[in-house]
Structures are given as C-alpha cells and as structure tokens.
C-alpha cells in the first residue's frame, strides 16, 4: 500500500460512510417504488448500504491499514446476506464492485471528502 499525501482521518471516512448509508436507503426506497424494472437499482443500493454499515466501526476507520484490511476481509467472503435483496447473485456482484471501488479510494485516499448524495 502506498503512503497517502494527506494524513488519514477516520472521522472524515466515518462521516462519508454514514452519509452513503442514508443516500443508499433513500435510493432503495426510490427503486422499490419503481417496481420490477428497478430491482437491480434496489440491489445496488442495498449492497452499498451493507458495505458502508459493515465499515462504520471506529476500529475499522481509525487507520488506513485497518480500513484496507477490513475491506479485504469483506471481499474474501464467499456469501453476503442482507435484507430486502431481490437477486442474490446480482447483489453479491454489486457488493464486490463497491468493495473494489472503496479499495481504490482507500489506497489513493481520495473521494472521502465528497459528501454529496450522488457520487
């Protein structure tokens, strides 16, 4: 892992994760109202919520190396179980994609300062 140019700030990362959880829940509600055609969007938002909720602990966000290790352990899982999922295979694919996105953000320590709803 390369050293980041800015020092790691766990409070900024936790704030970003908490805001993503709120946005993911809103996206799930919106997708559920869309009916059958929006089930993939609902699974994508559920995957984002699950990953962010699993990472909001203080010990996970306290240091960049600990956060990266937690991401790797989540990525190494065989199965992911969460509520409100329509298609398990599609959900697991979205979880893995979101974890890879977070791994890149963690490695570069970029993007955690963007707290707008849509990323």
C-alpha positions in Angstrom: 0.0 0.0 0.0 1.4 3.4 -0.9 1.5 6.3 1.6 -1.2 8.9 1.1 -0.2 12.5 0.6 -2.8 13.6 3.2 -2.9 12.0 6.7 -5.7 9.5 7.2 -8.7 11.0 9.1 -11.1 8.4 10.4 -13.8 11.0 11.3 -14.0 12.1 7.6 -14.2 8.5 6.5 -16.9 7.6 9.1 -18.9 10.8 8.1 -18.7 9.8 4.4 -19.8 6.2 5.2 -22.8 7.4 7.3 -23.9 9.8 4.5 -23.6 7.0 2.0 -25.8 4.8 4.2 -28.5 7.5 4.3 -28.3 8.0 0.5 -28.4 4.2 -0.2 -31.5 3.9 1.9 -33.2 6.7 0.0 -32.1 5.1 -3.3 -33.7 1.8 -2.1 -37.0 3.5 -1.3 -37.0 5.2 -4.7 -36.1 2.0 -6.5 -38.8 0.0 -4.7 -41.4 2.5 -5.8 -40.2 1.9 -9.4 -41.4 -1.7 -9.3 -40.0 -4.7 -11.1 -37.8 -2.7 -13.5 -35.9 -1.1 -10.7 -35.0 -4.2 -8.8 -31.4 -4.0 -9.9 -31.1 -0.5 -8.6 -32.5 -1.6 -5.3 -30.0 -4.4 -5.1 -27.2 -1.9 -5.9 -28.3 0.5 -3.2 -28.7 -2.4 -0.7 -25.1 -3.5 -1.5 -23.8 0.0 -0.9 -25.7 0.2 2.4 -24.4 -3.2 3.6 -20.8 -2.4 2.8 -20.9 1.0 4.5 -22.7 -0.3 7.5 -20.1 -3.0 8.0 -17.3 -0.5 7.9 -18.6 2.3 10.2 -17.0 0.9 13.3 -14.3 3.1 15.0 -11.7 0.3 14.9 -12.2 -0.1 11.1 -11.9 3.5 10.2 -9.3 4.6 12.7 -6.3 3.8 10.4 -5.9 3.4 6.7 -4.2 0.0 7.0 -7.0 -1.3 9.3 -9.7 0.0 6.9 -7.9 -1.7 3.9 -7.7 -4.9 5.9 -11.4 -4.8 6.7 -12.2 -4.2 3.0 -10.0 -7.2 2.1 -11.7 -9.4 4.7 -15.1 -8.4 3.4 -14.0 -9.1 -0.2 -12.8 -12.5 0.7 -16.2 -13.7 2.0 -18.0 -16.3 0.0 -21.5 -15.0 0.6 -23.2 -11.8 1.6 -26.6 -11.8 3.3 -28.7 -8.6 3.7 -32.4 -7.8 3.9 -34.5 -6.7 1.0 -32.5 -8.3 -1.8 -34.2 -9.4 -4.9 -31.5 -11.4 -6.7 -28.6 -12.8 -4.6 -26.2 -13.2 -7.4 -26.7 -9.7 -8.7 -26.5 -8.4 -5.1 -23.1 -10.2 -4.5 -21.8 -8.8 -7.8 -22.7 -5.2 -6.7 -21.1 -5.8 -3.2 -17.9 -6.9 -4.7 -17.8 -4.0 -7.2 -18.5 -1.5 -4.4 -15.8 -3.0 -2.2 -13.3 -2.7 -5.1 -14.3 0.9 -5.5 -13.7 1.5 -1.8 -10.3 -0.3 -2.0 -9.2 2.1 -4.7 -10.5 5.1 -2.8 -8.6 3.9 0.3 -5.4 3.2 -1.5 -5.4 6.8 -3.0 -7.2 8.3 0.0 -9.4 10.3 -2.4 -13.2 10.8 -2.6 -14.0 10.7 1.1 -14.4 14.5 1.2 -17.2 14.3 -1.4 -20.3 14.0 0.7 -23.0 14.9 -1.8 -25.7 12.4 -2.3 -24.9 11.4 -5.9 -21.3 10.3 -6.5 
